[in-house]
Amino acid sequence: MAVVAWIGLGHMGGPMTANMVKAGHAVRGFDLSAAALEAAVANGVEAVESVEAAVQGADVVFTMLPKGDHVRSVYFGDAGILAHAAQETLLIDSSTIDIESAQAVHDAAAAAGFRFVDAPVSGGMSGAAAGTLTFMIGGEAGAVADASGYIKPMAANIIPTGGPTTGQAAKICNNLMLFINLASTSEGAVLADRLGLDKQVFWDIASVSSGDSWALRTWYPVPGVVPTSAANNGFAPTFTAELANKDIGLAIAAARSTQTPLEIGEHVQQLFQRLIDGGQGAKDCSMIVSLVDGSLQAGQQAPAQQAPAPQAPGPQAPGRPANNEQGK
C-alpha cells in the first residue's frame, strides 16, 4: 500500500482516486471545491486543507488540473509541491496542458532533485470510473517505470512515450484527431438524416465501415443511437465545449511553434468558439452538431441558466472548474 497525494478531485480526479482507494492505497486529496472534497471522502479519500498537507510523507503525488497555469501554481512557489514534498516522492502530472508548462515543471523538478513525469490520460469520465484509461507517460525511463506501477489501478493501457513532454505531445495530437473526427461525424450524421436515412441504420453502416471512429462509436451526436452520447441528455457535459476549445488550442499553439499548418484543426477550433460565443461553452462538445443542423446560430446569446464561469485558483492551490480536465 502506498501513500498517495492527489491534487485536483474533479470529474476525472474524483473517480480516479476512488480506484486508487479500491486498490488499497491511502489517498490524501486536496481541491478548492468543497463538493469535490465531499464526494472524494465518500469514496474513501482523506480530505486535507492544503497542498502541503497532502504531500507530507507521500510516496507519490498526482496532479489532475485544467490548465498549465494551474499546474505551475501547485508545483511552484512557497506553498507548492516542490517546496514541501520529500525528494524521494515521485511526481506525476496527469493534466492535459501546454508543452511549455510541462517542460517548465520537468526542468524545475529536476533542478530540485525530484523525479517527474507527464502522464496525461485518454478515456474520459467513463474510463476514469471504470479504471480503463490510457496513460501516455513522458520522462526519464526509471521514473516512467515506477509511475506505471502506481497507475495500474486506473488504466487499461500504459504507454511510455519517450522523454520529457512526450506524453503531453501524444495527448495533444490525439485530441486534435478526436475533435476533427467529431466535427466530421456531426456533418455526416446531419447529411444522412436529410437524405432520408434511418439514424440507426446509418450508424450501423458507418461503425463497421471507413467512416468509423471513437467519436462515432462513443459520442454520436444524435439522440437514441449510442447510449454514451450526450445527445441523449440534452448535451449535458461529458466533455465541455470550453475544454475541447482549450485542448484543440493546445494543438494549434504547438503546430505554430513547429511551423505545422493545421487548416482543418483551426477550422474546428473556430466551430467550438462559435459554440462558446453562442452561450453553450458549458454544454457537451458534441453540441457542435447544432452548427451543422442550424439549431444554434452564430452569435446567439447565452441562455439565462448558463453556469457561471469557473474562478481561476490562487497561487497556493489548484482550481476546479465545473467540468474539470477529462482527458479524452
C-alpha positions in Angstrom: 0.0 0.0 0.0 1.3 3.5 -0.9 0.5 6.9 0.5 -0.9 8.9 -2.5 -1.3 12.7 -2.5 -3.8 13.8 -5.1 -4.3 17.5 -6.1 -7.5 18.1 -8.2 -10.6 16.0 -7.5 -12.9 17.0 -10.3 -14.8 14.8 -12.8 -11.6 12.9 -13.6 -9.6 13.1 -10.4 -12.6 12.0 -8.3 -13.2 8.6 -9.9 -9.5 8.0 -10.4 -8.9 8.4 -6.7 -11.8 6.0 -5.9 -10.0 3.4 -8.0 -6.7 4.0 -6.1 -8.6 3.5 -2.8 -10.1 0.3 -4.1 -6.6 -0.9 -4.9 -5.6 -0.5 -1.2 -3.7 2.8 -1.4 -4.1 5.5 1.2 -5.1 8.6 -0.7 -5.0 12.2 0.6 -6.8 14.6 -1.6 -7.0 18.4 -2.0 -9.3 20.6 -4.1 -10.7 24.1 -3.7 -14.2 22.7 -4.2 -15.9 21.6 -1.1 -18.3 19.5 -3.1 -15.4 17.7 -4.8 -13.8 17.0 -1.4 -17.0 15.7 0.0 -17.5 13.3 -3.0 -13.9 12.1 -2.7 -14.3 11.5 1.1 -17.4 9.3 0.3 -15.1 7.2 -1.9 -12.5 6.7 0.9 -10.2 9.6 0.2 -8.9 11.6 3.2 -9.6 15.3 2.6 -6.8 17.8 3.5 -6.7 21.6 3.6 -3.6 22.4 1.5 -1.1 21.1 -1.0 1.5 21.0 1.9 -0.7 18.7 4.0 -1.4 16.4 1.0 2.2 15.8 0.1 3.7 15.3 3.6 5.0 11.7 3.7 3.5 10.8 0.4 5.1 8.1 -1.8 3.7 9.7 -5.0 1.9 12.9 -5.9 -0.7 13.1 -8.7 -2.0 16.3 -10.1 -5.1 16.5 -12.4 -5.8 20.1 -13.2 -7.4 22.1 -16.1 -4.6 24.2 -17.4 -0.9 24.8 -17.4 -1.2 27.8 -15.2 -2.9 25.7 -12.6 -0.2 23.1 -12.7 2.5 25.7 -12.4 0.7 27.2 -9.4 0.7 24.0 -7.4 4.2 22.9 -8.2 6.0 26.3 -7.8 6.2 28.8 -5.0 6.5 28.7 -1.2 3.2 26.7 -0.9 3.8 24.4 -3.8 4.7 20.7 -4.2 8.4 21.3 -4.9 8.7 23.2 -1.7 7.1 20.6 0.6 7.3 17.1 -0.9 10.3 14.9 0.1 12.8 14.5 -2.8 12.2 10.7 -3.0 8.5 11.3 -3.7 7.6 10.6 -7.3 5.6 13.4 -9.1 3.1 12.6 -11.8 1.0 15.2 -13.7 -2.0 13.7 -15.5 -3.4 17.1 -16.6 -3.6 18.0 -20.3 -1.5 21.1 -20.6 0.7 23.1 -23.0 4.2 21.7 -23.8 5.9 24.8 -22.4 4.3 24.4 -18.9 5.1 20.7 -18.9 8.7 21.4 -19.8 8.9 24.1 -17.1 7.8 21.6 -14.4 10.1 18.9 -15.7 13.0 21.4 -15.5 12.1 22.8 -12.1 11.6 19.3 -10.7 14.9 18.0 -12.0 16.7 21.1 -10.6 15.2 20.4 -7.2 16.2 16.8 -7.3 12.8 15.3 -8.0 11.6 12.6 -10.4 8.7 13.9 -12.5 6.7 12.5 -15.4 4.0 14.0 -17.6 1.2 11.4 -17.8 -2.0 12.7 -19.4 -4.9 10.3 -20.0 -7.4 9.4 -22.6 -10.8 7.7 -21.9 -12.9 10.3 -20.4 -15.2 10.2 -17.3 -16.4 6.7 -18.2 -12.9 5.4 -18.4 -11.9 7.1 -15.2 -14.8 5.5 -13.4 -14.1 2.1 -14.9 -10.4 2.1 -14.4 -9.8 1.7 -18.1 -7.9 4.9 -19.0 -5.0 5.1 -21.4 -1.9 6.8 -19.8 0.7 8.4 -22.0 3.9 8.8 -19.9 6.9 11.0 -20.8 10.0 11.3 -18.7 13.2 9.5 -17.6 12.9 5.8 -18.1 13.2 4.8 -14.5 10.6 7.3 -13.3 8.2 6.2 -16.1 8.6 2.6 -15.0 7.9 3.5 -11.3 5.0 5.7 -12.3 3.5 2.8 -14.3 3.2 0.7 -11.1 1.2 3.4 -9.3 -1.0 4.0 -12.4 -2.2 0.4 -12.9 -5.4 0.6 -10.8 -6.7 3.3 -13.1 -5.6 2.1 -16.5 -6.3 -0.4 -19.3 -3.3 0.9 -21.3 0.0 2.4 -20.0 2.2 3.6 -22.9 5.7 5.1 -22.4 6.1 7.8 -25.0 9.7 8.8 -24.6 11.4 11.8 -22.8 10.0 14.8 -21.0 6.8 16.3 -22.5 6.2 13.5 -25.0 3.2 12.3 -23.0 1.7 15.8 -23.5 2.6 15.8 -27.2 0.9 12.5 -27.7 -2.2 13.7 -25.9 -2.4 16.9 -27.8 -2.1 15.2 -31.2 -4.7 12.5 -30.2 -7.2 15.2 -29.1 -6.7 17.1 -32.3 -7.7 14.0 -34.3 -10.6 13.3 -31.9 -12.2 16.7 -32.4 -11.7 16.7 -36.2 -13.4 13.3 -36.2 -16.3 14.7 -34.0 -16.9 17.5 -36.5 -16.9 15.2 -39.5 -19.2 12.8 -37.7 -21.6 15.6 -37.0 -21.7 16.6 -40.6 -22.2 13.0 -41.8 -25.0 12.4 -39.3 -26.9 15.5 -40.3 -26.5 14.9 -44.0 -27.6 11.3 -43.7 -30.7 12.4 -41.9 -31.6 14.9 -44.5 -31.1 12.3 -47.2 -33.7 10.2 -45.6 -31.5 7.5 -44.0 -32.7 6.0 -40.7 -30.3 7.2 -38.0 -29.7 3.7 -36.6 -29.2 2.2 -40.0 -26.6 4.8 -40.9 -24.8 4.4 -37.7 -24.7 0.6 -38.1 -23.1 1.1 -41.5 -20.6 3.8 -40.6 -19.5 2.0 -37.4 -18.3 -1.0 -39.4 -17.1 1.0 -42.4 -14.4 3.5 -43.3 -16.3 6.3 -41.5 -15.8 4.6 -38.1 -14.1 6.5 -35.3 -14.1 6.7 -31.5 -16.2 9.8 -31.8 -18.8 8.0 -33.8 -18.9 5.0 -31.5 -19.0 6.9 -28.3 -20.2 10.5 -28.9 -22.5 10.1 -31.9 -24.4 13.5 -31.7 -27.9 12.2 -32.4 -30.1 11.0 -29.6 -31.3 7.5 -29.3 -28.4 5.8 -31.2 -25.4 5.5 -28.8 -26.1 5.1 -25.1 -23.0 7.1 -24.1 -23.9 10.1 -26.3 -24.6 13.4 -24.5 -27.2 14.0 -27.2 -29.5 11.6 -25.1 -29.4 14.1 -22.2 -29.7 17.5 -23.8 -26.0 17.7 -24.3 -25.3 17.7 -20.6 -21.5 17.7 -20.5 -19.3 14.7 -20.6 -16.5 17.0 -22.0 -17.4 20.6 -22.4 -17.1 22.8 -25.5 -14.8 25.1 -23.4 -12.4 22.2 -22.6 -12.5 21.0 -26.2 -11.6 24.5 -27.4 -8.8 24.6 -24.8 -7.4 21.3 -26.0 -7.5 21.9 -29.7 -6.0 25.3 -28.9 -3.0 23.5 -27.4 -2.6 21.6 -30.6 -2.8 24.8 -32.7 -0.2 26.5 -30.5 2.1 23.5 -30.7 1.7 23.5 -34.5 2.5 27.1 -34.8 5.7 26.6 -32.8 6.8 23.9 -35.1 5.6 25.6 -38.4 3.0 22.9 -39.0 -0.2 24.0 -40.8 -3.4 22.7 -39.2 -6.0 24.1 -41.6 -8.7 21.6 -40.6 -7.8 21.8 -36.9 -8.0 25.6 -37.0 -11.5 25.4 -38.6 -12.7 23.0 -36.0 -11.4 25.3 -33.3 -13.5 28.1 -34.8 -16.6 25.9 -34.6 -16.0 25.4 -30.8 -15.5 29.1 -30.4 -18.9 29.7 -32.1 -20.5 27.4 -29.6 -18.9 29.3 -26.8 -19.9 32.6 -28.3 -23.5 31.2 -28.5 -23.5 30.6 -24.8 -23.0 26.9 -25.0 -19.5 26.6 -23.7 -20.6 24.6 -20.6 -22.5 22.1 -22.8 -21.0 18.9 -24.2 -18.6 19.4 -27.1 -20.7 17.1 -29.3 -23.2 20.0 -29.5 -21.0 21.1 -32.4 -23.7 19.3 -34.4 -26.0 22.3 -33.7 -23.8 24.3 -36.0 -24.4 21.8 -38.8 -28.2 21.3 -38.4 -28.8 25.0 -37.8 -30.3 24.7 -34.3 -27.7 27.2 -32.9 -27.0 30.3 -34.9 -23.6 32.0 -34.6 -23.7 34.8 -32.1 -26.8 33.5 -30.3 -26.9 34.9 -26.7 -26.2 32.7 -23.7 -29.3 31.3 -22.0 -30.2 32.6 -18.6 -29.4 29.3 -16.9 -25.8 29.1 -18.2 -23.5 28.0 -15.4 -21.1 30.8 -14.2 -17.5 30.7 -15.4 -15.1 29.0 -13.0 -12.8 31.1 -11.0 -9.0 30.6 -11.5 -7.1 29.3 -8.5 -4.9 31.4 -6.3 -1.2 30.9 -6.2 -1.4 28.5 -3.3 -4.0 26.0 -4.6 -5.4 24.4 -7.7 -8.8 25.3 -9.1 -11.6 23.0 -10.3 -13.9 24.2 -12.9 -17.4 22.8 -13.3 -16.0 20.2 -15.8 -12.5 19.5 -14.6 -9.9 18.1 -17.0 -11.4 15.0 -18.5 -8.7 13.5 -20.6 -10.2 12.5 -23.8 
